[in-house]
Amino acid sequence: MFLPRPIAAVKAAASAEVARGGRIEASFRVLDSSGAPVDALLPVEIRVYDAAGRELDGAGYTCAVGGTAKVSLLTNLDDAPGDYRIVCRDRASGLTDTVTVRRAKKSWWKCLFK
């Protein structure tokens, strides 16, 4: 891939906490050597794992338009207790970043009756 500046980093961000059965909102930026998002269409791989290492549905491949990608994934009520781990990999450079989302301590039935 020919770019004016090389890809230098992948930065991931996500909501700090999610309720069981709630939605994780995450975004990823592919940055060049000046720290700006890469102005290109880049293939990225996004994987979301629960505390037991099981992958959530909805993760996979997408395109970072202008160096930015956003995903919204629904968690399951039966996910293992603990934090979620979100891994983003830029397929063009191979660079990755990981972010952790804490699962709220609410009981699952309270999530159903908001």
WOZITA-V569898 format. One record per residue. N is the residue number from 0. RES is the residue in three letters. PSI is psi in whole degrees, -180 to 180 (999 if undefined). BURIAL is 1 if it has 24 or more other C-alpha atoms within 12 Angstrom, else 0. D_CENTER is the distance of its C-alpha to the mean C-alpha in Angstrom with 2 decimals. Layout:
<<N | RES | PSI | BURIAL | D_CENTER> <N | RES | PSI | BURIAL | D_CENTER>>
This chain:
<<0 | MET | 130 | 0 | 23.60> <1 | PHE | 122 | 0 | 25.78> <2 | LEU | 154 | 0 | 24.37> <3 | PRO | -37 | 0 | 26.40> <4 | ARG | 147 | 0 | 24.41> <5 | PRO | 154 | 0 | 22.39> <6 | ILE | 127 | 1 | 18.62> <7 | ALA | -27 | 1 | 18.36> <8 | ALA | 159 | 1 | 14.83> <9 | VAL | 128 | 1 | 11.08> <10 | LYS | 127 | 1 | 9.77> <11 | ALA | 146 | 1 | 6.44> <12 | ALA | 147 | 1 | 7.13> <13 | ALA | 165 | 1 | 6.77> <14 | SER | 147 | 1 | 9.92> <15 | ALA | -31 | 0 | 12.08> <16 | GLU | 149 | 1 | 13.32> <17 | VAL | 141 | 1 | 13.23> <18 | ALA | 153 | 1 | 16.43> <19 | ARG | 128 | 1 | 17.06> <20 | GLY | 2 | 1 | 16.79> <21 | GLY | -175 | 1 | 14.81> <22 | ARG | 132 | 1 | 11.83> <23 | ILE | 124 | 1 | 8.37> <24 | GLU | 122 | 1 | 7.68> <25 | ALA | 151 | 1 | 4.71> <26 | SER | 154 | 1 | 5.98> <27 | PHE | 139 | 1 | 6.66> <28 | ARG | 132 | 1 | 10.34> <29 | VAL | 117 | 1 | 12.53> <30 | LEU | 147 | 1 | 15.66> <31 | ASP | -175 | 1 | 19.23> <32 | SER | -16 | 0 | 21.89> <33 | SER | -4 | 0 | 22.89> <34 | GLY | 3 | 0 | 19.50> <35 | ALA | 151 | 0 | 19.16> <36 | PRO | 140 | 1 | 16.51> <37 | VAL | 126 | 1 | 17.90> <38 | ASP | 78 | 0 | 19.93> <39 | ALA | 169 | 1 | 19.32> <40 | LEU | 116 | 0 | 17.56> <41 | LEU | 135 | 1 | 15.25> <42 | PRO | 128 | 1 | 13.87> <43 | VAL | 151 | 1 | 10.30> <44 | GLU | 127 | 1 | 9.04> <45 | ILE | 125 | 1 | 5.71> <46 | ARG | 137 | 1 | 6.73> <47 | VAL | 128 | 1 | 6.63> <48 | TYR | 143 | 1 | 9.97> <49 | ASP | -177 | 1 | 12.47> <50 | ALA | -24 | 0 | 15.03> <51 | ALA | -1 | 0 | 17.24> <52 | GLY | 6 | 0 | 14.86> <53 | ARG | 137 | 0 | 14.86> <54 | GLU | 136 | 1 | 12.10> <55 | LEU | 150 | 1 | 11.28> <56 | ASP | 149 | 0 | 12.62> <57 | GLY | -14 | 0 | 10.90> <58 | ALA | 163 | 1 | 8.44> <59 | GLY | -134 | 0 | 10.06> <60 | TYR | 145 | 0 | 11.08> <61 | THR | -178 | 1 | 11.12> <62 | CYS | 130 | 1 | 12.88> <63 | ALA | 106 | 1 | 12.06> <64 | VAL | 122 | 0 | 15.17> <65 | GLY | 25 | 0 | 16.81> <66 | GLY | 7 | 1 | 14.09> <67 | THR | 137 | 1 | 11.44> <68 | ALA | 142 | 1 | 8.86> <69 | LYS | 142 | 1 | 7.66> <70 | VAL | 153 | 1 | 6.59> <71 | SER | 114 | 1 | 8.43> <72 | LEU | 137 | 1 | 8.82> <73 | LEU | 129 | 1 | 12.08> <74 | THR | 165 | 1 | 12.77> <75 | ASN | 153 | 1 | 16.17> <76 | LEU | -25 | 1 | 19.26> <77 | ASP | 18 | 0 | 20.08> <78 | ASP | 150 | 1 | 16.97> <79 | ALA | 143 | 0 | 18.24> <80 | PRO | 139 | 1 | 18.91> <81 | GLY | -169 | 0 | 16.75> <82 | ASP | 155 | 1 | 13.29> <83 | TYR | 146 | 1 | 9.96> <84 | ARG | 125 | 1 | 8.15> <85 | ILE | 126 | 1 | 4.57> <86 | VAL | 128 | 1 | 5.78> <87 | CYS | 133 | 1 | 5.81> <88 | ARG | 126 | 1 | 9.50> <89 | ASP | 118 | 1 | 11.79> <90 | ARG | -22 | 0 | 14.43> <91 | ALA | -40 | 1 | 17.15> <92 | SER | -22 | 1 | 17.27> <93 | GLY | -1 | 0 | 15.61> <94 | LEU | 146 | 1 | 13.89> <95 | THR | 162 | 1 | 10.72> <96 | ASP | 148 | 1 | 8.88> <97 | THR | 140 | 1 | 7.64> <98 | VAL | 147 | 1 | 7.08> <99 | THR | 138 | 1 | 9.00> <100 | VAL | 125 | 1 | 9.62> <101 | ARG | 138 | 1 | 13.32> <102 | ARG | 132 | 1 | 14.90> <103 | ALA | 153 | 1 | 17.86> <104 | LYS | 3 | 0 | 21.28> <105 | LYS | 152 | 0 | 22.70> <106 | SER | 154 | 0 | 24.39> <107 | TRP | -33 | 0 | 23.00> <108 | TRP | -25 | 0 | 26.09> <109 | LYS | -27 | 0 | 25.67> <110 | CYS | -29 | 0 | 22.36> <111 | LEU | -26 | 0 | 24.53> <112 | PHE | 60 | 0 | 27.14> <113 | LYS | 999 | 0 | 25.48>>
